[in-house]
């Protein structure tokens, strides 16, 4: 099953299957994984990287996606590529003598997903090739709000009629929620925030509940503050989970963000860990509103 996702920002791991270079890996950033792997295998003249040129074929085996913007993903990419230079990762042991490049890269990303600031982002860990699926070590499992998905992904373009950029920019500046647009066109007043009870405006940053029958909509900042307050958390900007103020159901902050950015559909069908921060976009969005 191929999952369609809007506003895609992902950091991927390539694996070399050329007998001459087999086992080599490459880490990169993309907004379109299907196009990117083709570029790598066609070479530099098609937009591929010089480090992968002439050494293919390559397979894209793992991708971490759900970053709020390009900067967030690029920072993650750089840290994954250079763990010895990253102040958050340089304490980790280097590549062990009997460790393959693939297992080394997997060990590093396992630690990254559990480390701040990335451990509070609404990321999805996606295995694109079944034969490369590797279990996380018991002491290195990703946070419970990061699902593990399987299968290919297809980037879905966002139409300009929703007020969002065709390039998938989810900065939300100037973005208008579809439901609010429909209300406005019908001459109705916008709904009230389920937390502060103030009337929501078209330009406001909002989130909705993931439960199908719940009509909760609230300002992003209001809901974040409520979740953090309920948990007694004062030092964090981004919450991890909370209770919907309307239906009282338990929700993950990451799922609310995924729903907002078009990444939530069919998520449960893809599987999750145990079946059971970049301080930028979402954190900056909240901090900007606070100040």
Backbone as numpy.savetxt, mean C-alpha at the origin, in Angstrom:
# Nx Ny Nz CAx CAy CAz Cx Cy Cz
-6.85 -15.50 -10.58 -7.68 -14.31 -10.58 -6.81 -13.06 -10.58
-7.12 -12.11 -11.47 -6.37 -10.87 -11.56 -7.15 -9.78 -10.84
-6.53 -9.12 -9.88 -7.21 -8.07 -9.13 -6.90 -6.72 -9.74
-7.93 -5.90 -9.93 -7.75 -4.55 -10.44 -7.61 -3.59 -9.27
-6.63 -2.71 -9.36 -6.35 -1.77 -8.29 -6.12 -0.38 -8.85
-6.74 0.61 -8.22 -6.52 2.00 -8.60 -5.35 2.57 -7.81
-4.83 3.68 -8.28 -3.78 4.41 -7.56 -2.66 3.48 -7.09
-2.08 2.76 -8.02 -1.11 1.73 -7.68 0.29 2.31 -7.53
0.90 2.03 -6.38 2.31 2.35 -6.14 2.92 1.12 -5.48
3.83 0.48 -6.18 4.38 -0.77 -5.66 5.89 -0.85 -5.77
6.48 -1.64 -4.88 7.92 -1.93 -4.92 8.07 -3.43 -5.10
8.78 -3.85 -6.12 8.79 -5.26 -6.52 10.17 -5.89 -6.41
10.15 -7.23 -6.43 11.37 -8.02 -6.42 11.40 -8.88 -7.67
12.46 -8.74 -8.46 12.65 -9.57 -9.66 13.59 -10.73 -9.33
13.36 -11.84 -10.03 14.22 -13.02 -9.88 14.68 -13.44 -11.27
15.97 -13.68 -11.41 16.54 -14.02 -12.72 16.47 -15.52 -12.96
15.92 -15.91 -14.11 15.80 -17.34 -14.45 16.73 -17.73 -15.60
17.58 -16.81 -16.02 18.58 -17.11 -17.04 19.63 -18.03 -16.40
19.90 -19.21 -16.97 20.86 -20.14 -16.37 22.21 -19.50 -16.06
22.61 -18.52 -16.85 23.90 -17.87 -16.66 23.89 -16.95 -15.45
22.73 -16.36 -15.15 22.64 -15.40 -14.04 21.59 -15.81 -13.01
21.17 -17.06 -13.06 20.04 -17.51 -12.25 20.27 -17.23 -10.76
19.22 -16.71 -10.14 19.28 -16.44 -8.71 19.52 -14.98 -8.36
19.94 -14.20 -9.37 20.16 -12.78 -9.10 18.80 -12.09 -8.87
18.82 -11.02 -8.14 17.58 -10.31 -7.85 17.72 -8.83 -8.19
16.58 -8.19 -8.29 16.55 -6.74 -8.57 15.32 -6.17 -7.90
15.48 -5.01 -7.27 14.37 -4.34 -6.59 14.06 -3.04 -7.31
12.79 -2.79 -7.56 12.41 -1.57 -8.27 11.04 -1.06 -7.85
10.70 0.11 -8.36 9.42 0.76 -8.09 8.61 0.82 -9.38
7.29 0.69 -9.28 6.45 0.80 -10.46 5.04 1.23 -10.12
4.39 1.84 -11.11 2.96 2.14 -11.00 2.17 1.21 -11.90
2.89 0.37 -12.66 2.25 -0.58 -13.57 3.13 -1.82 -13.69
2.93 -2.83 -12.83 3.83 -3.99 -12.82 3.86 -4.79 -14.12
2.73 -4.91 -14.81 2.71 -5.68 -16.06 3.58 -5.02 -17.14
3.49 -3.72 -17.24 4.31 -3.00 -18.21 5.77 -3.03 -17.80
6.03 -2.92 -16.49 7.41 -2.81 -16.02 8.21 -4.09 -16.26
7.61 -5.25 -16.04 8.35 -6.50 -16.26 8.67 -6.68 -17.74
7.79 -6.22 -18.61 8.05 -6.29 -20.04 9.23 -5.39 -20.42
9.29 -4.22 -19.79 10.41 -3.31 -20.06 11.74 -3.92 -19.62
11.73 -4.55 -18.45 12.97 -5.18 -17.97 13.45 -6.26 -18.93
12.52 -7.06 -19.42 12.91 -8.18 -20.28 13.23 -7.76 -21.71
12.77 -6.58 -22.11 13.08 -6.09 -23.46 14.39 -5.32 -23.50
14.78 -4.79 -22.34 16.06 -4.10 -22.28 15.95 -2.60 -22.12
17.10 -1.94 -22.07 17.14 -0.50 -21.81 16.42 0.31 -22.88
16.48 -0.15 -24.12 15.85 0.61 -25.20 14.33 0.67 -25.04
13.77 -0.26 -24.24 12.33 -0.28 -23.99 11.98 0.32 -22.63
12.96 0.87 -21.96 12.71 1.49 -20.66 13.16 0.66 -19.48
13.81 -0.48 -19.74 14.29 -1.32 -18.65 15.51 -0.71 -17.97
15.88 -1.27 -16.83 17.03 -0.75 -16.07 18.34 -1.30 -16.63
19.41 -0.54 -16.47 20.70 -0.99 -17.01 21.19 -2.23 -16.28
20.83 -2.39 -15.00 21.28 -3.56 -14.22 20.58 -4.84 -14.65
19.45 -4.74 -15.31 18.75 -5.94 -15.76 18.92 -6.16 -17.26
19.48 -5.19 -17.96 19.62 -5.26 -19.41 20.54 -6.41 -19.83
20.06 -7.21 -20.77 20.87 -8.28 -21.33 21.07 -9.47 -20.41
20.38 -9.52 -19.29 20.55 -10.61 -18.34 19.27 -11.42 -18.14
18.24 -11.09 -18.89 16.94 -11.76 -18.72 16.94 -13.17 -19.29
15.82 -13.87 -19.12 14.56 -13.31 -18.63 14.49 -13.18 -17.10
13.67 -12.19 -16.69 13.40 -11.94 -15.28 11.94 -12.25 -14.98
11.69 -12.62 -13.75 10.31 -12.82 -13.31 10.04 -11.92 -12.12
8.89 -11.24 -12.15 8.47 -10.43 -11.01 7.74 -11.38 -10.06
8.33 -11.61 -8.89 7.81 -12.65 -8.01 7.09 -12.12 -6.78
7.45 -10.92 -6.34 6.87 -10.35 -5.12 6.73 -8.86 -5.29
5.61 -8.31 -4.83 5.43 -6.87 -4.89 4.72 -6.39 -3.63
5.22 -5.32 -3.06 4.60 -4.69 -1.89 3.90 -3.45 -2.42
2.58 -3.38 -2.25 1.85 -2.22 -2.79 0.87 -1.68 -1.77
0.31 -0.51 -2.10 -0.58 0.17 -1.18 0.04 1.42 -0.58
1.20 1.83 -1.10 1.84 3.05 -0.62 0.96 4.25 -0.97
0.92 5.25 -0.10 0.03 6.39 -0.34 0.44 7.27 -1.51
1.71 7.24 -1.88 2.16 8.05 -3.01 3.52 7.55 -3.50
4.01 8.19 -4.54 5.26 7.77 -5.17 6.46 7.95 -4.24
6.50 9.05 -3.52 7.63 9.31 -2.63 7.75 8.23 -1.57
6.61 7.86 -1.01 6.58 6.81 0.02 7.16 5.51 -0.52
6.73 5.13 -1.73 7.21 3.88 -2.33 8.69 3.95 -2.67
9.14 5.10 -3.17 10.55 5.24 -3.55 11.46 5.18 -2.33
11.00 5.69 -1.21 11.80 5.60 0.02 11.91 4.14 0.48
10.81 3.43 0.35 10.81 2.01 0.71 11.76 1.25 -0.21
11.69 1.56 -1.51 12.56 0.91 -2.50 14.03 1.13 -2.16
14.39 2.38 -1.85 15.80 2.70 -1.56 16.27 1.94 -0.32
15.45 1.91 0.72 15.85 1.22 1.95 16.00 -0.28 1.71
15.13 -0.85 0.91 15.20 -2.28 0.60 16.46 -2.57 -0.22
16.81 -1.68 -1.11 18.01 -1.84 -1.93 19.29 -1.65 -1.11
19.24 -0.76 -0.13 20.45 -0.39 0.61 20.23 -0.50 2.12
19.95 -1.68 2.63 19.71 -1.82 4.07 20.91 -1.43 4.92
22.11 -1.56 4.36 23.32 -1.20 5.11 23.49 0.31 5.25
22.78 1.09 4.42 22.88 2.55 4.47 21.67 3.19 5.16
20.59 2.44 5.28 19.39 2.98 5.91 19.55 3.00 7.42
19.28 4.14 8.03 19.44 4.23 9.49 18.45 3.34 10.22
17.36 2.96 9.54 16.37 2.09 10.17 16.72 0.62 10.05
17.65 0.29 9.13 17.91 -1.12 8.85 19.38 -1.53 9.02
20.28 -0.58 9.18 21.70 -0.94 9.17 22.13 -1.80 10.36
21.24 -1.94 11.34 21.56 -2.83 12.47 21.37 -4.29 12.11
20.69 -4.56 10.96 20.42 -5.94 10.56 21.69 -6.59 10.02
21.85 -7.91 10.24 23.01 -8.62 9.70 23.02 -8.56 8.17
24.20 -8.49 7.61 24.32 -8.52 6.15 24.02 -9.90 5.60
24.20 -10.05 4.31 23.92 -11.33 3.67 24.82 -12.43 4.25
24.19 -13.49 4.67 24.95 -14.61 5.23 25.56 -15.45 4.13
26.61 -16.19 4.47 27.38 -16.92 3.47 26.54 -17.91 2.69
25.64 -18.63 3.37 24.84 -19.66 2.70 23.45 -19.14 2.30
23.25 -17.85 2.44 21.95 -17.25 2.13 21.90 -16.82 0.67
20.86 -17.23 -0.05 20.72 -16.82 -1.44 20.31 -15.35 -1.50
20.56 -14.68 -2.64 20.13 -13.28 -2.77 18.63 -13.13 -2.53
17.84 -14.08 -3.01 16.39 -14.02 -2.83 16.01 -14.08 -1.35
16.57 -15.04 -0.62 16.24 -15.18 0.80 16.76 -13.98 1.61
17.89 -13.42 1.20 18.40 -12.23 1.87 17.43 -11.06 1.69
16.99 -10.84 0.45 16.04 -9.76 0.18 14.73 -9.98 0.93
14.29 -11.22 1.01 13.04 -11.53 1.71 13.20 -11.29 3.21
14.35 -11.63 3.75 14.59 -11.40 5.18 14.57 -9.90 5.50
15.17 -9.11 4.62 15.22 -7.67 4.85 13.82 -7.07 4.78
13.04 -7.44 3.76 11.70 -6.85 3.64 10.79 -7.32 4.77
11.03 -8.52 5.29 10.25 -9.00 6.44 10.45 -8.08 7.64
11.69 -7.63 7.83 11.98 -6.73 8.94 11.44 -5.33 8.66
11.49 -4.90 7.41 11.01 -3.57 7.06 9.53 -3.43 7.35
8.76 -4.45 7.03 7.31 -4.39 7.21 6.92 -4.29 8.68
7.82 -4.71 9.55 7.55 -4.67 10.99 8.18 -3.45 11.66
8.87 -2.65 10.87 9.59 -1.49 11.42 8.88 -0.19 11.06
9.03 0.80 11.95 8.49 2.12 11.65 9.36 2.83 10.63
8.77 3.65 9.78 7.36 4.04 9.76 6.47 3.14 8.93
7.06 2.15 8.26 6.29 1.35 7.31 5.26 0.44 7.97
5.47 0.09 9.23 4.58 -0.88 9.87 3.19 -0.32 10.15
2.95 0.96 9.89 1.62 1.52 10.10 0.92 1.85 8.79
1.56 1.56 7.67 0.95 1.81 6.36 0.00 0.67 5.97
-0.95 1.00 5.11 -1.93 0.01 4.64 -1.36 -0.74 3.44
-0.31 -1.51 3.69 0.38 -2.22 2.61 -0.21 -3.62 2.39
-0.04 -4.10 1.17 -0.41 -5.47 0.83 0.83 -6.18 0.31
1.06 -7.39 0.80 2.20 -8.21 0.35 1.65 -9.19 -0.67
2.09 -9.08 -1.90 1.50 -9.89 -2.97 2.55 -10.77 -3.65
2.29 -12.08 -3.62 3.12 -13.03 -4.36 2.53 -13.19 -5.76
3.33 -12.90 -6.76 2.87 -12.97 -8.14 3.13 -14.33 -8.77
4.09 -15.06 -8.22 4.44 -16.38 -8.74 4.37 -17.39 -7.60
3.50 -18.38 -7.76 3.25 -19.35 -6.70 4.50 -20.11 -6.29
5.37 -20.42 -7.24 6.54 -21.24 -6.94 7.58 -20.53 -6.08
7.44 -19.22 -5.91 8.40 -18.48 -5.10 7.87 -18.13 -3.71
6.62 -18.50 -3.44 6.02 -18.14 -2.16 6.87 -18.69 -1.01
7.19 -17.84 -0.08 8.02 -18.18 1.07 7.31 -17.75 2.35
7.31 -18.62 3.33 6.65 -18.31 4.60 7.51 -17.34 5.42
6.84 -16.43 6.10 7.54 -15.54 7.01 7.95 -16.32 8.25
9.10 -16.01 8.77 9.56 -16.66 10.00 8.59 -16.31 11.13
8.42 -17.21 12.10 7.47 -16.96 13.20 7.69 -15.63 13.92
8.94 -15.20 14.03 9.22 -13.94 14.72 9.35 -12.75 13.77
9.00 -12.97 12.50 9.10 -11.89 11.51 7.83 -11.75 10.68
6.71 -12.12 11.24 5.46 -12.01 10.50 5.05 -10.55 10.37
4.44 -10.16 9.24 4.02 -8.77 9.07 2.86 -8.43 9.99
2.60 -7.14 10.22 1.48 -6.74 11.07 0.16 -7.31 10.55
-0.79 -7.51 11.45 -2.05 -8.15 11.07 -2.86 -7.33 10.08
-2.60 -6.03 9.99 -3.37 -5.21 9.05 -2.78 -5.24 7.64
-1.71 -5.99 7.44 -1.12 -6.14 6.10 -1.46 -7.52 5.55
-2.41 -7.60 4.64 -2.78 -8.91 4.08 -1.72 -9.46 3.14
-1.68 -10.78 3.05 -0.82 -11.44 2.07 -1.73 -11.93 0.94
-1.50 -11.42 -0.25 -2.34 -11.75 -1.40 -1.55 -12.57 -2.40
-2.29 -13.25 -3.29 -1.66 -14.11 -4.27 -2.28 -13.86 -5.65
-1.45 -13.89 -6.68 -1.95 -13.72 -8.03 -1.59 -12.39 -8.64
-1.89 -12.26 -9.92 -1.53 -11.08 -10.68 -2.41 -9.88 -10.31
-1.91 -8.72 -10.64 -2.63 -7.49 -10.37 -2.65 -6.66 -11.64
-3.76 -5.95 -11.85 -3.91 -5.09 -13.02 -4.22 -3.69 -12.56
-3.50 -2.73 -13.10 -3.72 -1.34 -12.70 -4.96 -0.81 -13.40
-5.84 -0.22 -12.60 -7.08 0.35 -13.13 -6.95 1.85 -13.14
-7.11 2.45 -14.31 -6.99 3.89 -14.44 -8.18 4.57 -13.78
-7.89 5.70 -13.15 -8.94 6.47 -12.49 -9.39 7.57 -13.42
-10.68 7.61 -13.70 -11.23 8.62 -14.61 -11.20 10.00 -14.01
-11.07 11.00 -14.86 -11.01 12.38 -14.39 -12.34 12.88 -13.89
-13.44 12.14 -14.17 -14.74 12.61 -13.74 -14.90 12.53 -12.24
-14.06 11.79 -11.56 -14.15 11.72 -10.10 -13.32 12.80 -9.44
-12.65 13.60 -10.28 -11.84 14.67 -9.72 -10.43 14.21 -9.42
-10.10 12.94 -9.74 -8.77 12.45 -9.47 -7.97 12.40 -10.77
-6.68 12.43 -10.63 -5.81 12.44 -11.79 -5.83 11.11 -12.51
-5.71 11.13 -13.83 -5.64 9.89 -14.60 -4.37 9.12 -14.29
-3.38 9.79 -13.74 -2.13 9.12 -13.39 -2.24 8.38 -12.08
-3.40 8.45 -11.45 -3.56 7.69 -10.22 -3.09 8.43 -8.99
-2.96 9.76 -9.09 -2.53 10.53 -7.94 -3.59 10.45 -6.86
-3.25 9.96 -5.69 -4.25 9.88 -4.63 -3.94 10.87 -3.51
-3.34 11.98 -3.88 -3.06 13.00 -2.88 -4.35 13.60 -2.35
-5.42 13.43 -3.08 -6.75 13.87 -2.69 -6.92 15.39 -2.68
-5.91 16.16 -3.02 -6.09 17.59 -3.06 -6.97 17.91 -4.26
-8.12 18.47 -4.00 -9.05 18.78 -5.06 -9.89 17.59 -5.46
-9.69 16.43 -4.84 -10.47 15.26 -5.19 -11.87 15.39 -4.60
-12.85 14.86 -5.31 -14.23 14.93 -4.86 -14.79 13.52 -4.81
-15.37 13.15 -3.69 -15.93 11.83 -3.50 -17.14 11.63 -4.41
-17.24 10.45 -5.04 -18.33 10.17 -5.96 -19.69 10.37 -5.31
-19.87 9.84 -4.09 -21.16 9.95 -3.42 -21.52 11.39 -3.14
-20.54 12.22 -2.79 -20.81 13.62 -2.52 -21.19 14.35 -3.79
-20.54 13.96 -4.91 -20.88 14.56 -6.19 -22.33 14.24 -6.54
-22.73 12.99 -6.36 -24.10 12.59 -6.68 -25.11 13.36 -5.83
-24.81 13.54 -4.55 -25.71 14.28 -3.67 -25.84 15.72 -4.14
-24.71 16.31 -4.50 -24.70 17.69 -4.94 -25.52 17.88 -6.20
-25.39 16.94 -7.13 -26.13 17.04 -8.38 -27.63 16.88 -8.17
-28.00 16.18 -7.12 -29.41 15.97 -6.83 -29.98 17.11 -5.97
-29.16 18.07 -5.63 -29.64 19.18 -4.84 -29.72 18.89 -3.35
-29.21 17.75 -2.90 -29.26 17.40 -1.48 -28.05 17.95 -0.75
-28.17 18.10 0.56 -27.06 18.53 1.37 -26.09 17.38 1.58
-24.84 17.71 1.76 -23.85 16.68 2.03 -24.11 16.06 3.40
-23.70 14.81 3.59 -23.91 14.15 4.88 -23.06 14.78 5.97
-23.36 14.42 7.21 -22.60 14.91 8.35 -21.53 13.90 8.75
-20.44 14.39 9.27 -19.37 13.53 9.77 -19.90 12.72 10.94
-19.67 11.43 10.92 -20.17 10.55 11.97 -19.44 10.72 13.29
-18.37 11.53 13.30 -17.63 11.77 14.53 -17.92 13.16 15.09
-17.70 14.20 14.27 -17.87 15.57 14.76 -19.24 16.15 14.46
-20.00 15.49 13.58 -21.37 15.88 13.21 -21.42 17.16 12.37
-20.27 17.66 11.93 -20.28 18.81 11.03 -20.60 18.36 9.62
-21.20 19.24 8.83 -21.55 18.93 7.46 -20.28 18.75 6.63
-20.18 17.66 5.89 -19.00 17.39 5.05 -19.12 18.17 3.75
-18.01 18.75 3.33 -17.96 19.49 2.08 -17.24 18.66 1.02
-17.46 18.99 -0.24 -16.90 18.20 -1.34 -15.39 18.11 -1.30
-14.74 19.16 -0.81 -13.27 19.17 -0.82 -12.67 18.52 0.42
-13.51 18.10 1.36 -12.99 17.50 2.59 -12.40 16.11 2.35
-11.42 15.75 3.16 -10.81 14.42 3.11 -11.66 13.49 3.96
-12.22 12.46 3.36 -13.15 11.60 4.09 -12.83 10.12 3.93
-13.36 9.33 4.84 -13.26 7.87 4.79 -14.65 7.29 5.06
-14.91 6.11 4.50 -16.18 5.43 4.71 -15.93 4.07 5.34
-16.95 3.54 6.01 -16.84 2.22 6.63 -16.80 1.14 5.56
-16.07 0.07 5.82 -15.96 -1.03 4.86 -17.14 -2.01 4.95
-17.90 -1.94 6.04 -19.03 -2.85 6.17 -20.13 -2.42 5.20
-20.61 -3.34 4.34 -21.51 -3.00 3.23 -22.75 -2.21 3.63
-23.37 -2.52 4.75 -24.63 -1.88 5.12 -24.45 -0.62 5.96
-23.22 -0.32 6.32 -22.96 0.85 7.16 -22.82 2.11 6.30
-23.44 3.18 6.72 -23.42 4.44 5.98 -22.45 5.46 6.59
-21.55 4.98 7.43 -20.63 5.90 8.09 -19.71 6.59 7.09
-19.62 7.91 7.23 -18.64 8.70 6.49 -18.14 9.76 7.46
-16.85 9.98 7.48 -16.30 10.95 8.43 -15.07 11.62 7.86
-14.72 12.75 8.46 -13.46 13.40 8.10 -12.31 12.47 8.49
-11.30 12.40 7.67 -10.16 11.55 7.95 -9.53 11.87 9.30
-9.34 13.15 9.57 -8.72 13.57 10.82 -9.59 13.21 12.02
-10.90 13.43 11.90 -11.81 13.12 13.01 -11.75 11.63 13.36
-11.79 10.79 12.34 -11.81 9.35 12.58 -10.46 8.88 13.13
-9.38 9.42 12.61 -8.05 9.05 13.10 -7.92 9.42 14.57
-8.34 10.62 14.92 -8.26 11.06 16.32 -9.11 10.18 17.23
-10.28 9.78 16.74 -11.16 8.92 17.54 -10.51 7.56 17.79
-9.99 6.96 16.73 -9.34 5.66 16.86 -8.17 5.73 17.84
-7.34 6.77 17.69 -6.17 6.92 18.56 -6.59 7.19 20.00
-7.64 8.00 20.17 -8.13 8.32 21.50 -8.71 7.08 22.19
-9.47 6.28 21.42 -10.06 5.06 21.98 -8.99 4.08 22.46
-7.85 4.09 21.75 -6.75 3.19 22.10 -5.81 3.80 23.14
-6.04 5.06 23.45 -5.16 5.73 24.40 -3.79 6.01 23.83
-3.70 6.11 22.50 -2.42 6.35 21.83 -2.24 7.84 21.58
-1.19 8.41 22.12 -0.95 9.84 21.97 0.28 10.16 21.15
1.15 9.19 20.94 2.41 9.46 20.26 2.37 9.15 18.77
1.31 8.48 18.30 1.22 8.10 16.90 0.31 9.07 16.14
0.50 9.13 14.83 -0.35 9.95 13.96 -1.34 9.07 13.23
-0.89 7.89 12.81 -1.74 6.96 12.09 -2.24 5.85 13.00
-3.54 5.63 13.06 -4.07 4.50 13.84 -3.90 3.21 13.08
-4.04 2.09 13.76 -3.99 0.78 13.12 -5.39 0.20 12.97
-6.21 0.36 13.99 -7.57 -0.15 13.92 -8.46 0.65 14.86
-9.75 0.31 14.86 -10.68 1.02 15.72 -12.09 0.48 15.54
-13.04 1.15 16.18 -14.45 0.77 16.12 -15.23 1.82 15.34
-15.98 1.38 14.34 -16.77 2.30 13.53 -17.75 3.04 14.44
-17.80 4.36 14.37 -18.69 5.13 15.24 -20.17 4.93 14.93
-20.49 4.35 13.79 -21.90 4.18 13.42 -22.40 2.76 13.63
-21.70 1.77 13.02 -22.17 0.38 13.12 -21.50 -0.36 14.28
-20.50 0.27 14.90 -19.77 -0.30 16.03 -18.96 -1.55 15.66
-18.77 -1.76 14.37 -17.97 -2.89 13.93 -16.49 -2.59 13.99
-15.68 -3.63 14.19 -14.23 -3.47 14.22 -13.71 -3.28 12.80
-12.86 -2.29 12.60 -12.30 -2.03 11.27 -10.81 -1.75 11.38
-10.08 -2.10 10.35 -8.67 -1.78 10.25 -8.52 -0.47 9.49
-7.67 0.40 9.98 -7.43 1.65 9.28 -6.95 1.40 7.86
-6.13 0.37 7.71 -5.63 0.05 6.38 -6.74 -0.30 5.42
-7.79 -0.98 5.90 -8.91 -1.34 5.02 -9.69 -0.09 4.61
-9.81 0.87 5.51 -10.51 2.11 5.18 -9.75 2.86 4.09
-8.43 2.86 4.19 -7.60 3.52 3.19 -7.69 2.77 1.86
-7.67 1.43 1.92 -7.77 0.64 0.69 -9.10 0.89 -0.01
-10.16 0.99 0.75 -11.48 1.27 0.17 -11.47 2.63 -0.51
-10.85 3.60 0.13 -10.78 4.95 -0.42 -10.01 4.98 -1.73
-8.94 4.20 -1.82 -8.07 4.25 -3.00 -8.37 3.17 -4.02
-9.47 2.45 -3.83 -9.88 1.46 -4.83 -9.14 0.14 -4.76
-8.56 -0.18 -3.60 -7.77 -1.41 -3.47 -8.45 -2.47 -2.61
-9.67 -2.22 -2.17 -10.26 -3.11 -1.17 -11.07 -4.26 -1.78
-11.55 -4.12 -3.02 -12.41 -5.13 -3.59 -11.72 -6.48 -3.68
-12.47 -7.52 -3.31 -11.99 -8.91 -3.38 -10.78 -9.17 -2.51
-10.52 -8.30 -1.55 -9.32 -8.46 -0.73 -9.35 -9.75 0.06
-10.52 -10.09 0.62 -10.62 -11.29 1.44 -10.42 -12.55 0.61
-10.78 -12.49 -0.68 -10.62 -13.66 -1.54 -9.16 -13.93 -1.84
-8.32 -12.92 -1.68 -6.90 -13.07 -2.01 -6.13 -13.74 -0.90
-6.70 -13.81 0.31 -6.02 -14.43 1.43 -5.28 -13.40 2.26
-4.93 -13.75 3.48 -4.22 -12.84 4.36 -3.31 -13.64 5.27
-2.43 -12.95 5.96 -1.49 -13.64 6.83 -2.23 -14.33 7.95
-1.82 -15.55 8.23 -2.44 -16.37 9.26 -3.90 -16.58 9.00
-4.34 -16.26 7.75 -5.74 -16.23 7.39 -6.46 -15.46 8.45
-5.89 -15.48 9.21 -6.54 -14.71 10.20 -6.66 -13.34 9.48
5.35 5.88 6.80 5.28 5.87 6.84 5.54 7.13 6.35
6.55 5.58 6.78 6.60 6.79 6.01 5.76 7.82 6.67
6.40 8.84 7.03 5.70 9.92 7.67 5.06 10.79 6.61
4.91 10.29 5.36 4.37 11.18 4.36 2.87 11.06 4.23
2.33 10.80 3.01 0.98 11.22 2.64 -0.06 11.17 3.74
-0.45 9.95 4.21 -1.56 9.94 5.17 -1.15 10.58 6.49
0.09 10.36 6.93 0.52 11.02 8.16 0.62 12.52 7.95
1.21 12.93 6.83 1.33 14.36 6.55 -0.04 15.01 6.37
-0.96 14.27 5.76 -2.31 14.79 5.56 -2.94 15.13 6.90
-2.77 14.22 7.86 -3.34 14.45 9.19 -2.61 15.59 9.89
-1.28 15.60 9.79 -0.50 16.64 10.46 -0.82 18.01 9.88
-1.03 18.08 8.55 -1.36 19.34 7.91 -2.69 19.88 8.42
-3.66 18.96 8.59 -4.96 19.39 9.07 -4.90 19.81 10.53
-4.00 19.16 11.30 -3.88 19.52 12.71 -3.32 20.93 12.87
-2.32 21.25 12.02 -1.69 22.56 12.11 -2.45 23.61 11.33
